[in-house]
C-alpha cells in the first residue's frame, strides 16, 4: 500500500520555501453549490490507512529504519502526512479530490491493493485512521 520510492522519515521538517509552496497547494478551494453541499459524483469508498514510517507494506523502500520512498506522484510523503492525502486507484488522476466524512482528501499516491472493486474505490489514508479498516462509506468525487 502507499508510498513508492525515495525519502527519509524524520518527523521534523525544516520550514523551507518548498514546504510552504506545498502547504499552499493543499489549501485548494472546494466547490460548494447553492444548497451548501458538495458538487460532484457520488461514489463509495473502502477506507484503510498507511504509515510509511512503520515500514513493511507501508513503505516500498525501507533503509536503516527509515522509509526512503516517495509517493507515486514523486512527492515526499512526510510533507503530506495527516493532511488529507490518500492513495487512490490508478483510474483516478493525481489531484482528484474526494469528500469523505465531510473532509476533502486529495489523491497523491497509489498502492498495489488500491483498486476499484465493482464500483467501490479503495482509498488508503496517509496517516492516522479515519475509520476502522475496510469500512465502506458514501463519498463524492469533486468536479
Residue, then its C-alpha position, 0 to 999 in steps of 0.5 A: x500500500x502507499x508510498x513508492x520510492x525515495x525519502x527519509x522519515x524524520x518527523x521534523x521538517x525544516x520550514x523551507x520555501x518548498x514546504x510552504x509552496x506545498x502547504x499552499x497547494x493543499x489549501x485548494x478551494x472546494x466547490x460548494x453549490x447553492x444548497x451548501x453541499x458538495x458538487x460532484x459524483x457520488x461514489x463509495x469508498x473502502x477506507x484503510x490507512x498507511x504509515x510509511x514510517x512503520x515500514x513493511x507494506x507501508x513503505x516500498x523502500x525501507x533503509x536503516x529504519x527509515x522509509x526512503x520512498x516517495x509517493x507515486x506522484x514523486x512527492x515526499x510523503x512526510x510533507x503530506x502526512x495527516x493532511x488529507x492525502x490518500x492513495x487512490x486507484x490508478x483510474x483516478x488522476x493525481x489531484x482528484x479530490x474526494x469528500x469523505x466524512x465531510x473532509x476533502x482528501x486529495x489523491x497523491x499516491x497509489x498502492x498495489x491493493x488500491x483498486x476499484x472493486x465493482x464500483x467501490x474505490x479503495x482509498x488508503x489514508x496517509x496517516x492516522x485512521x479515519x475509520x476502522x479498516x475496510x469500512x465502506x462509506x458514501x463519498x463524492x468525487x469533486x468536479 
